[in-house]
Amino acid sequence: MVSADRRTLHGMTAELMIEAEGLVKSFGRTRALQGVDLAVPRGTVLGVLGPNGAGKTTAVRILSTLLTPDAGTARINGLDVVRQAERVRQSIGLTGQYASVDEDLTGQQNLELFGTLLELGRVGARRRAVELLDWFDLTDAAHRPAKTYSGGMRRRLDLAASLVGSPDVIFLDEPTTGLDPAKREDMWDVVRSLVANGATVLLTTQYLEEADALADAITVIDHGRVIAHDTPDGLKRVVGGQTLEVRPADPAHLAPTAAILSRVGSGAPADEVRKGVLAVPVTDDSALTESVARLATAGIAVTELSLHLPSLDEVFFTLTGRTAADDDTTTRTEAAA
Amino acid sequence: MSTLTGTPPRTGPTLSTVVANPRPLRLVRHSLALAKRSLIKTWRTPEALIDVTLQPALFLVIFVYVFGGAVAGSTHDYLQYLLPGILAQTIATGCIAIGVNLNTDIAKGIFDRFRSLPVPRSAPLLGAVLGDVVRYVIVTVSTLAIGYLLGFRIEAGPLRALAGCLLAVLFALCLSWLPVYVGMKVRTPGAVQGVMFALIMPLSFASNVFVTAGTLPGWMQAVVTVNPLTHLVTAMRGLFLGTPVGDHVWWTLLWCAGFVVVFMPLALRAYRRRV
């Protein structure tokens, strides 16, 4: 009924499913958001990257109608999150540390409850629950209380719970924090298939790697402000892209290895970052195969060889000139000095 | 895990059709769905019923056999007098649990899920209160059963006795809004317990639960006379024992209405404001 705004984004017309302008929110004297703008075109994933306390969760809570902003506006599919909250709730799914399931209920009972609340009817709710449990590989655990689930199963059930109403817009607040790498990959696959089926996703994360793997665009926030917005590639160009790390089997080979790495790297000479480990910034994945080939030719055996994206700390250091977590400490140190 | 890469199931009505026909009586249906959740939780954690089953048993045994002779001349007479009182006291202390539980629930985040769904704002609280009906029925039945083992006998007709039980359950449901309100306002479950105990303790002792008001000083008699528990207990005694109930049933119902009218809106407002 309400037509969503049409804007030109990256040179093409895109319908914004999520848009926020100038969101401000304070809790007492804590200014959680100080004017945040977000925009997510239909069918895309926005990664909101930031450290603990940056305001990511506050932004998600406002967009999902759990909080009202002190100032600014937000619209989901063209509907205002404050004035049309009830209708917004009909088109969103929310998964986060807070929007969870009932631990005493079984997986099936949880999903049926949400189905009933979403007006699927008794039979519809049951069918939807069975379907989602099957899709999330939880059929065997369907009739066990959620509190008996493992961490990974719990996350899948949380996510299933937010999909009961087949929402068009899905908020995932740090969906993989605390999951081991294999479980994280599973989560990523789920997000990818949701998007492939037309969902629009806003995902908050503390990992550039996660945002890079899933997002079409990344918004970096810090202290309640947007400090960068770009595509993953654009952001990686700014923050220095990837690092190749190599540990020669024989420490005596450190010098020749460093020489090889400096040649495949993007310019800077290789550095010994930890004892026995050399690192060099690289521009693309081909550096990996190239260095493997060159090391093999030189007859140098390695015990460790890996490609890393910058950590959140490194991203923040590049963007703001300071580390993400420690500005309180810095202030205190400065005050003491 | 290969299933996860497939197409997400997308059957059932899409959300836009839900928007188009909100079915009638949404509040009732949602509250009942959420009451069912409370029931499942009660069923799953029967140890949570200990407070409302063991406590009346202990109180009955201790009071009847320690004070019975001194207070009423015989333990049987005192049991007949005390049982409706103990039932009322158990109900009053038993409803503290709903405040504690809701306070815990809200901290866990399931309520945020409810709030992100198109569910009437009051449904989660209404559902929790309705779901507790079962608890109060269990309280009533178990207290009567223990009384029966000790020698308590209903002396009125079955319909009158049933009316007494229903009055007790109704009173519990209405009084529940007080702990629900406290549960919304106070920060921790422990604090809910503390505040409620401070309110319920004087209410249950400054009443005719244990003794008749006759021997009390004038000011205390005045307190006992207006105490809602006194009205409930006197009404139940009349309904169980066949003695006249006077206007105590009406006074009890009036208090019930008062609890709902005052504390339900307060609780709902506090719930909406709680972040």
Interface residues (C-beta under 8 A of the other chain):
Chain A: S64 T65 L66 L67 E86 R87 R89 Q90 S91 I92 L94 Q97 Y98 A99 S100 V101 D102 E103 D104 L105 Q109 L113 F114 G115 T116 L117 L118 E119 L120 G124 R127 R128 E131 L132 D134 W135 F136 D137 P145 A161 L163 G165 S166 P167 D168 D186 D189 V190 R192 S193 L194 A196 N197
Chain B: M1 T3 L4 T5 G6 T7 P8 P9 R10 T11 G12 P13 T14 L15 S16 V18 V19 P22 R23 R26 R29 H30 A33 L34 K36 R37 I40 K41 R44 T45 K108 G109 I110 D112 R113 F114 R115 S116 L117 P118 V119 A123 V275
